[in-house]
Amino acid sequence: MTKVALVTGASRGIGRATALLLAQKGYAVGVNYLKDEVAAQQVVTEIESQGGQALALRADIADESQVLAMFTELDATLGPISALVNNAGILFQQTSIEHLTAERINKVLSTNVTGYFLCCREAVKRMAHRHGGQGGSIVNVSSAAARLGAPWEYVDYAASKGAVDTLTTGLALEVAAQGIRVNSVRPGCIYTEMHASGGEPGRVDRVKGNLPMQRGGTPEEVAEAITWLLSDAASYVTGSFIEASGGR
């Protein structure tokens, strides 16, 4: 039976790299996106050109009704979910706390935190033994910012990722007996469109000299860590964090 994975925010960056790698590993992949349908369809086309199965799924994960519709479509088209990668997120331009607005804070938290909770909830409903599921695995993409609170990070974004870490730890304990593993990857300085669109193009190049490995990471390197955590090779790993941050 083909395993089914859902990757949120899969039209670019870490999500895209993860969707492509999971397809190579034999997963049928739900490619979630919010705005860029063309990019999402390109991911689907690339997977299908290599003999895999994929489905583009438009949904704002901060909207409960859209999350429900996305999971229903995934069920009907690809089958029962066995792996969830919570990756979609919002990052705004760096600012000090004096310039934060409630609108910005709530937008960040609704996507980066509430969205993760909603997707976890729907995945657990389908994976848990008590609901007739076969178990599964969840990986939440957090950030080194949640651990380091580094001055070049974004305070609202870092706070949202701290909440993701708490979700990962708590949910791992809650659903372990239901056959579900929950882990997290914390990327550091990674070359992605997300950081460029956050108002700081070239940020990784500016700070990479402060990293022990003296370089930024790639989305593909983070995808490898995510894919390992989802795999049977990590079958006794839950509630754990992989630091994909160049040694920082």
Disulfide bonds with the S-S distance in Angstrom:
none
